[in-house]
Amino acid sequence: MEYIHEEQELGKVYDSRLMKRLLAYARPYWRLILLSILLLLVLSVIDLARPYLIKVAIDDYILGPTQAGEGIREQHIQALVRLGWFLFGVLTLGFVLNYVQVYILQYTGQRIVYDIRQHVFSHMQGLSLSFFDGNPVGRLVTRVTNDTEHLLEMYTAVLVNLFKDVFLLVGIVVVMFRLNVRLAWVVMVAIPFIVGLTIVFRLKARAAYREVRVKLARINAFLSENISGMRLVQIFRQEKRKLDEFDEVNYEHLQASMRELKVYAVFRPAMELLFSLALAFLIWVGGGDVIRGVVEFGTLYAFINYLDQFFRPINDLTEKYNIMQSAMASAERIFQILDTEPGIPEPAEPKALREVKGRIEFKNVWFAYVDEEWVLKDVSFVIEPGETAAFVGATGAGKSTIMNLITRFYDIQRGQILLDGVDIREISKRELRRNIGIVMQDVFLFSGTIKDNIRLNNRSISDERIREIAQYVNAHHFIDELPQKYDEPVMERGATLSAGQRQLLAFARALAFDPAILILDEATANIDTETEQLIQDALPKLLEGRTSIVVAHRLSTIQNADKIIVLHKGQIREMGTHQELLAQRGLYYNLFLLQYKDDFQHLLG
C-alpha cells in the first residue's frame, strides 16, 4: 500500500465522491438527522421572528399615534406587555429547542464517528502484516483518532448547520423584501463584494493550510524518530545537533503558521469592514427615509438586525472552510485504508480441520516480500506429527520467513504449504491460526493483569488452569512473588517485567491455548542464564505431544531436535539430526565450530 502522508497534495475542499461515502455512514441515523434539520428550521424562524416582533413593538405600540387618547395609550401598553411576554416565550422556546437540537446533533455525530472508528479498526485487523510493514504505527493511530475527529466536526459544525445558514440567509432575504424593497436592495449591494472576497480567501487559505500541514507533518515525523531513538542520541551526545535540527523544522512551521494567520487575519477584518460599510449605507439611506416619513423607525431597526444576522454565517465561513478542508483530507486518508484489500484473502469455500495431527509439508515453495527478490527458493521439507524440527542459518537465510508462511501472515508466490495434506490457502485464517501457537523473541504484553495476558480475554480458560499452566512452565515462582500475584498490573509492553519473565509468560500463553503446532522463533535469545535454565526445563513439557518448529541461533538449544534444517540464502542446504549434520562437516558443522571452538572437542564427546 502507498504511504498516506500529510505532505501529499490535498484533495478538493469538497469531493462529491468522498461525501457520498461519508453520508453512507449517516444513513442509519437519518431520522435523527432529519429531526435535527427540522429543529434548525424552527430555530431559524425564531431567529427571523425576533427582529420582526421588536419592529412591531416599536412601530405599532411604542411610536404609535402620539395624539391618541388615554384609552388608546392604555391599550398600546397592554398590547406591548402581551407582545413582550410572547417574545419571552419565543426566546425560551428557542433556548429549549436549541438545547435539544445540539444534543441530538452531537449524539448523532458521535455515533457516526464511533461506527467509522469501529469499521477502520476492524478492517485493519484483517490486513496482512505487509500493510503494517509499510505504514508507521503512529500514522495509523492518527487515522483512527485525529482523522475521525475531523469528520465529527464536519458532521456537526458544517454538514447539518449548513442547512441553518441556508434557511437563515434565504429567510432574511425574503423578510427584508417583504418589509421594504428599497432597503432590501441597499443590503443586496454588499453581496458581490462578499462573493469576491470569499473567492480570494478560498484560494489563499487553501495554499496556506496545505503548507502548515506539510510543516506539521515534518515536526511529527522528526519527533517520532528522535524520541524513539533517544537512547542513541544520548549515547553519541547528539542532543545539541538534534535540537538545532528541530529548531529549523519548528521555525519553518512557525513561519507557515504566520502566513496562514495573515490570510485569516485579513479575511475577518475585511468582512467586518464590509459589514460596517453596508451598515453605514443602510443607515444613510434608511435614516433619510425615516426622517422623511417614508419608512418607519422599527423597520430600519429590523433591517439593521437582519443585516447582522446575514453576515454572521459568512463570518463563520473561515472556520467552516477549514473544517471542511480538514475533513476531506482526513476522509481521503481513511478511505485509502478502507480500500486496501486484505493481502491474505479468505478461501471462498474453506475446508474444515477436524482433528489436527500437525503434519507440515513445504512443496517447492518460492517466496519474496518484494517483486521477485526471492527470500525462499524452491524449498521442500516435511515435518511429521509430533516431531520437533529446528531451522538454523545465518541472518537473512529465511528462517523467520518460514514461520510467517506457516501461520499465513504472508502468501507464497509458488508451490504449496500443506497442513495434514490440505493447502493452508484452503483453510480459513482463523481456523489455521487457532491450531498454531507462537513464542517470539520480542514478547508483546498488553496493558492489564498477568492472568489477562495469559488467557488473552478467553474466559473459557479458568484461573485454576492459568495457575496450573504457570507452574508447568516455571512462571509461577516469579508471579507468586509479585504484590498482587496473578492480578498484578502489567504496564505497556510489560515494561516492569524482565525479558526472561516476559518470555515465561509467553510460554504460558502458548500452552493455555493448547495448540497442535508450536513455533518458537528465537524464544530463548536475550535472556539471563537462570531464566534460560527454567525455559530449558519447561521446553520438553511444552513440546510433548505436538509438532514443534524451533528457530534458534544457539545450537545448544536444538541438539535434541528430531530434524535440523540448515538454510543458506533461501535454500535448504542440509537436513538431518545433530550428529548426522556434524558428521557431514558442512555448514552446520562450521556454525557449530564457530560457537563452540573453545571446547569443541569436549562437546563432541
KADASUL-V70659 format. One line per field, one symbol per residue. ss: DSSP state (@ for helix, = for strand, . for the rest). psi: psi as a letter, one per 20 degrees, with the letter a starting at -180 (. if undefined). burial: + if it has 16 or more other C-alpha atoms within 10 Angstrom, else -. Layout:
# KADASUL-V70659
ss=???
psi=???
burial=???
This chain:
# KADASUL-V70659
ss=...............@@@@@@@@@@@@@@@@@@@@@@@@@@@@@@@@@@@@@@@@@@@@@@@.......@@@@@@@@@@@@@@@@@@@@@@@@@@@@@@@@@@@@@@@@@@@@@@@@@@@@@@@@...@@@@@...@@@@@@@@@@@@@@@@@@@@@@@@@@@@@@@@@@@@@@@@@@@.@@@@@@@@..@@@@@@@@@@@@@@@@@@@@@@@@@@@@@@@@@@@@@@.@@@@@@...@@@@@@@@@@@@@@@@@@@@@@@@@@@@@@@@@@@@@@@@@@@@@@@@@@@@@@....@@@@@@@@@@@@@@@@@@@.@@@@@@@@@@@@@@@@@@@@@@.....................=========.....==========....=====......@@@@@@@@.......======..==@@@..@@@@@@.=====.......==@@@@@@.......@@@@@@@@@@...@@@@@....@@@.==.@@@....@@@@@@@@@@@@@@....=====.......@@@@@@@@@@@@@@@...=====...@@@.....======..======.@@@@@@@..@@@@@@@@@....@@@@@.
psi=qqqoqhiqpqaqhpohgghghhhhhigikhghggghgghhgghggghhhghghhgggghhhgkaohjqrhhghhhggghhgghghghggghgghgghgggggggggggghgghgggggggggghhiqrhhghhjpqghhhhhghfghhhhhghghghgggihgggggggggggggghhgohghghghihighhggghhgggggghgggghgghghhhhggggggghghkhghghgjljggghggghhgghhhgggghhhghhghhggghghgggggghgggghgghgghghijhqqhhgggghgghgghhighhhihgghgggggggggghghghhghioqphnqqqgnqpqoeophkppppolppqphpcknphpolpprpoqpiqopqprrrpjhjghggghhhilhqqqhqaqppokjppiijpqhggghhjpqporgnppqqpbrghhhgiljniiorhghggggghhjkihghhiiqgjcijpqprpjkhiqrggghghhhgggghhimqhppponkijqkqrgghhhgghhhghhgipjqpppppqhoihijhjqhppppqoljqphqparghghhhhlcggghgghhhkhhlghghh.
burial=---+-+---+--+----+---+---+-----++--++-++++++++++++++++++++-+++----------+--+---+--+---+--++--+--++--+--+++-++++++--++--++-++--+++++-------++--++--++++++++++++-++++++-+++-+++-++--+---++-++--+---+---+--++-+++-++++++++++++--+----------+------------+--++-++--++-++--++--++--+--++--++-+++--++-++----+++++++++++++-+++++++-++-+++++++++++++++--++---+++------------+++++++-++++-----+++++++--+++++++++++---+++++++-++++++++---+++++-+-++++++--++-+++++++++++--+++++++++---------++-++-+++++--+-----++-+++---+----+++++++++++++++++++++++++++-+---++--+--++--++--++++++++-+-++--++++++++++++-+++++--++----+++-+++--+---------
